[in-house]
Amino acid sequence: MSGPAKRVWACVAIVAMLCAIVAWPMYKKLRLKAASAAVMDRTKRAVDRNPQLKPDWDKAMEDGVLTSDEAKAILEKAGEKAEPDD
């Protein structure tokens, strides 16, 4: 392979790696699913009973959507069991 061809393929490889690095966070964000209404209500009640969880609730609701993972983390901090089917 000649020198210019190697440079072209090196550039193609770098662009592919950059695309993968940029796509991963976007994939993770789009893949997250919102918690069900029942889980959201249950989490809100747990936060109301435990005011020390308010910062976690505020952080989770920054984007306006409570995800299942965020709800699970808050419920576990409150000492409640988060069912996998919720």
Secondary structure per residue as TSV (DSSP state, phi and psi in degrees):
chain	resnum	aa	ss	phi	psi
A	1	M	-	360.0	137.7
A	2	S	-	-80.6	167.1
A	3	G	H	-58.4	-49.3
A	4	P	H	-62.8	-35.9
A	5	A	H	-65.8	-39.2
A	6	K	H	-62.9	-39.7
A	7	R	H	-65.4	-39.7
A	8	V	H	-62.8	-47.2
A	9	W	H	-67.1	-34.0
A	10	A	H	-64.0	-41.6
A	11	C	H	-65.1	-41.7
A	12	V	H	-61.4	-42.5
A	13	A	H	-64.6	-41.6
A	14	I	H	-64.5	-42.9
A	15	V	H	-62.9	-41.0
A	16	A	H	-63.5	-41.7
A	17	M	H	-65.8	-40.8
A	18	L	H	-64.0	-39.5
A	19	C	H	-62.1	-42.1
A	20	A	H	-65.5	-40.9
A	21	I	H	-64.7	-38.2
A	22	V	H	-75.7	-36.3
A	23	A	H	-72.3	-30.8
A	24	W	H	-60.2	-51.8
A	25	P	H	-62.5	-35.2
A	26	M	H	-65.4	-40.8
A	27	Y	H	-62.5	-45.0
A	28	K	H	-62.4	-41.8
A	29	K	H	-66.8	-41.8
A	30	L	H	-73.8	-25.1
A	31	R	H	-78.4	-22.5
A	32	L	-	-65.2	136.6
A	33	K	-	-111.3	147.3
A	34	A	B	-71.8	149.0
A	35	A	-	-70.9	152.2
A	36	S	-	-68.7	164.3
A	37	A	H	-61.8	-37.6
A	38	A	H	-65.3	-42.3
A	39	V	H	-68.0	-37.8
A	40	M	H	-64.4	-43.2
A	41	D	H	-63.7	-43.0
A	42	R	H	-62.6	-40.5
A	43	T	H	-67.4	-41.8
A	44	K	H	-62.3	-41.1
A	45	R	H	-63.5	-39.8
A	46	A	H	-64.2	-38.7
A	47	V	H	-68.3	-38.3
A	48	D	H	-63.9	-36.7
A	49	R	H	-76.3	-28.4
A	50	N	-	-122.5	90.7
A	51	P	G	-60.4	-21.5
A	52	Q	G	-68.1	-14.1
A	53	L	G	-88.3	-4.2
A	54	K	H	-57.3	-43.0
A	55	P	H	-61.3	-36.7
A	56	D	H	-65.2	-41.0
A	57	W	H	-63.0	-46.3
A	58	D	H	-61.3	-41.5
A	59	K	H	-63.8	-42.0
A	60	A	H	-67.4	-31.4
A	61	M	T	-95.1	9.7
A	62	E	T	-57.0	-39.2
A	63	D	T	-91.6	1.6
A	64	G	S	85.7	0.9
A	65	V	-	-130.4	128.4
A	66	L	-	-92.9	115.3
A	67	T	B	-85.2	164.8
A	68	S	H	-61.6	-40.4
A	69	D	H	-65.1	-41.7
A	70	E	H	-65.1	-43.3
A	71	A	H	-63.3	-41.5
A	72	K	H	-61.5	-43.7
A	73	A	H	-63.6	-42.0
A	74	I	H	-67.0	-43.9
A	75	L	H	-64.0	-38.0
A	76	E	H	-67.9	-36.6
A	77	K	H	-65.3	-31.3
A	78	A	T	-78.3	-7.4
A	79	G	T	88.2	12.9
A	80	E	-	-101.6	152.5
A	81	K	-	-87.3	130.7
A	82	A	-	-98.0	116.0
A	83	E	-	-71.2	143.2
A	84	P	T	-67.1	-24.7
A	85	D	T	-83.4	-6.2
A	86	D	-	-74.2	360.0
